[in-house]
Amino acid sequence: MRRINARIQNPAFLLLFVGTLVLCAVEVFQGRIVGGLLYVVGCFLVTVVVNVPMNNRLEQTDDAYWPAYLRRWTLWNHLRTVACTASAVTLLLGL
């Protein structure tokens, strides 16, 4: 996981991650509120508020933190996955 955290921090990922946020915010203002908010809240905010702080803590702790980290991170990652999928489906349907 530490290697993934190190590799994910690059300009291409940042452009896609923040670019999608901007596009989904535009979708909200154009009336496709459900799909846009599913991404903004369910993907972006969960990532920034939950997953990134957990990843940062993992970098600063020993391996004893791993089991607790894995359970909690997996739960939030599943939520994020469902929100992103629902956002994509909803936006494709124009909602």
N, C-alpha and C positions, 0 to 999 in steps of 0.2 A: 504494500500500500504506500509506503514511503516513496518508492520509485515512481509510482503513478502520480503521487502528489507533486513530485519534482518535475516530471515531464509535462504535466497538464498546464503548467504555468508558462504559456508561450503566446505570442501575438495572434496566431491563427485561432487558437481556442478563445482567447479574449474577444476577438472580433466576432466570432460566431455567437458566443454566449451573450455579449452585450448587444450585438446587432439584432438578435432574435428578441431580446427584451424591448428594444426600441420599436421594432416592427409590431410586436404584440401590444405595446402601449398605443400605437397608432390604431390598431384594430379596435381597441377599447373605445377610442374617441370616434371611430367611424361606426360604432353601434354593435360591433361584434364583441360584446362585453364578456360573455361567458368564456369563450375560447381564449381571449386575451388575458383575462384575469387568472385563468387556470395556469397559464404559463408564468405570468408575473409573480403570483403568489406561490403556486405549487412547485415551480421549478426554481426560479431565480431567488426568491426570498428564502426558501428552504435551504438552498445551496449556501447562500451568504450568511444566514442566521444560524443554521444548524451544522451543516456538513463541513464548511470551511473551518469554523472554530474547533470542531472535533479533530479535523486533520491537523491543525496547528498544534493542538494539545498532544496528539500522537507523536509529533516530531520532538516534543520536549519531555516525553516520559519514557519509562522503560517498557519492556515487553509485557509486564504484568497488567498493563492497561489494555492490552489487545483484546481479550475476551469481552470485556464490557464495551469497548469501542465497537467491536464487530457486531454485537447484538443491536446496539443503539443505531449505529450507522446504517446497518442493513434495513432496519425498520423505516428510517427516514428516506433511504434510497428507494425503497419500494413505493412509498408515498409519492416521492418525486417522479418516479417512473409512471405511475398511474396518472398523475396530474399532467405530465408532458404528453402522454398518449391521448388522454381525454382532450387536451388542448388542441392537438393536431387534428383529431377527428372532428371536434366541434368547429374549428376554423375551416376545415375542408367542407363542412356542411353549411358554412356561412352563418354560424350562430355566434 
